[in-house]
Amino acid sequence: MARRTPSPAFDTLRWHGAVRYVAVFATLWLTTACASPGATAASPARTTPNTDELSAFVPAGANLLASARGDLDGDGDEDALLAIDPGGSGDAAFAPRALLLLRRDAGGILRLAVDSPNAILCRNCGGMSGDPLQGIRTGKGEFTLRFEGGSRELWSSEYRFVFNGRDDAWHLAGIVFRGFDRADGKQAERRQTDAEFGAVALATFDPKKFPADALP
């Protein structure tokens, strides 16, 4: 019996199916691989905030992009993190965005402790993947920011901050970069500690100074 030759249409469908499979695998790999072992509690980036408590900290005309709650200074109280998008269009899509750290005082009231104006990458910084902010994870005395982006080469970056009681401030403690090439399946990971990048306070942190470059 003569061997049946697949039609071009069949080959096209099979190729598209393979591409979809690789894309799904890449997304799952970046998401599951970006878990920080130091976090003891988790809060997703896009939680439903208590607007009565947090709205006062959102500037007029701006949007609350994401929020997370946790004991950020290790004193047993629930503090909060707010990612603020300035709103607007045009050049605003390429502007860095602020991260506000709210600390609860002895009376149980949230107070602004740190305003980090460049801590959140811009709306368009994720490229074809869309908004790069993918997670704010909190733990006792710490939190982690996670970003993702890319097209053929997918990238992710995690920045972990830890509270230092000596100077009553949060400092960058570790970075994890990961990459995945959807064309050839190549994966890579690179880690850095403060022994390599030095002292970086949350107030002056800018992720653009530490770009994700796990893939050569």
Secondary structure, 3 states (H helix, E strand, C coil): CCCCCCCHHHHHHHHHHHHHHHHHHHHHHHHHHCCCCCCCCCCCCECCCCHHHHHHHCCCCCEEEEEEEECCCCCCCCEEEEEEECCCCHHHHHCCEEEEEEEECCCCCEEEEEEEEEEECCHHHHHHHCCCEEEEEEECCEEEEEEEEECCEEEEEEEEEEEECCCCEEEEEEEEEEEEECCCCCEEEEEEEHHHHCCCEHHHCCHHHCCCCCCC
